[in-house]
Amino acid sequence: MIYPLVVSARLDKSWTVLASHQTPGADRCVDIFSRPDGTFGFEEFRREPEDMGAWTPVAYFSVREYATIEAAIAAARDSVRWLGGILDG
C-alpha cells in the first residue's frame, strides 16, 4: 500500500508524494508523486552537511510526466542507478 507523505519543499505544493525511497545512509532519496492532472513523476534528491540537511534535486527528473505510477517507478528505476537495490531489497 502507498501512503501520501509530506511533499518536499523542492516539489510543487500541488503534487502529492506517494512514496519516498532513501539510501541506507539517508543521503539520497527518490520521491514518486502524483499531480492534480492525473499524471505521475519522480525526483531524485541528495542531502549533504554543507546544505544544512536540505534535500536538493539532483537531475530535475520531475519535469517528465507518466500516465501511471507504475510507469513513473519504472522510469525512476531506469534513471537512478541505486534505486533498484532499494526497491528489490
N, C-alpha and C positions, 0 to 999 in steps of 0.2 A: 504494500500500500504506500502511496506517496502522500506526504503531508505538506501543506503550504508552510514555508519558512519566511522569516523576516527578509525583505529584499535588501540587498547590499546598496549602500549609498551610491555606488558606481553604476547601477542599473536604473532604467526609467521607473519611476514610482508607480506607474500604472501596470507594470509587469508583476506577475506572481511567481516567486521561486518555488518550484515543486520539489526539487531535490538539490542537495549540495554535497559534493563528494570531496573529501580532503585527503591529502597525503598523510601518512602516519606522523610526520613532523609538523603538520598543520601550517606548512609554509606555502602550499599551493592548494587551490580548490577549483572545482568546476561547478557552476550553478546551471541547472536546467530550469527554464522558466516558460511561462505562457504569457501571451499578450492579449489585450482585450479583443483584438480582431480574430482570435482563434488560432493564431499561428504560435509556433514554439521556437525556442532558440536556446543557446548556451553561451557561457562566457567562462574563460579561464582567468583566475586571479593569482597573484603572488602576494605574500606578506613577508616583509623584511624589517629588521630592527630600525634601519635608517628611515623607514616610512612610518615609524611610531606605531606599528601594528595595523595600519590601514591596509585594506585589501585593494590592490592596484591591478587593473586589467592588463593582461599580458599581450593578447593579439587582437583584441576587438572583434571576436567572433560573433558578438551579439547583433551585428547588422544582418546576418544571414537569417532567413526565415524558412521554417519547415512546417509541413502540413500536419504532422503528427508528433507526439512526444517520442515515439519510437525512432522516427527519422532524426530528430534532434539528438537523441542519445547515441545513435549510430554515427552521426557526423562528429559528435564530440569525441567518441572513442577513436575514430579515424584521425582526428586533428590533434588530440592531446595524448602524447605517447605514453604517459604514466597512468592514464585513466583506466585502461583495460585491466591492469593488475588490480586496481581497487575494485572495479565492478565484478571481476571474476573471483576475487578473494573472499 
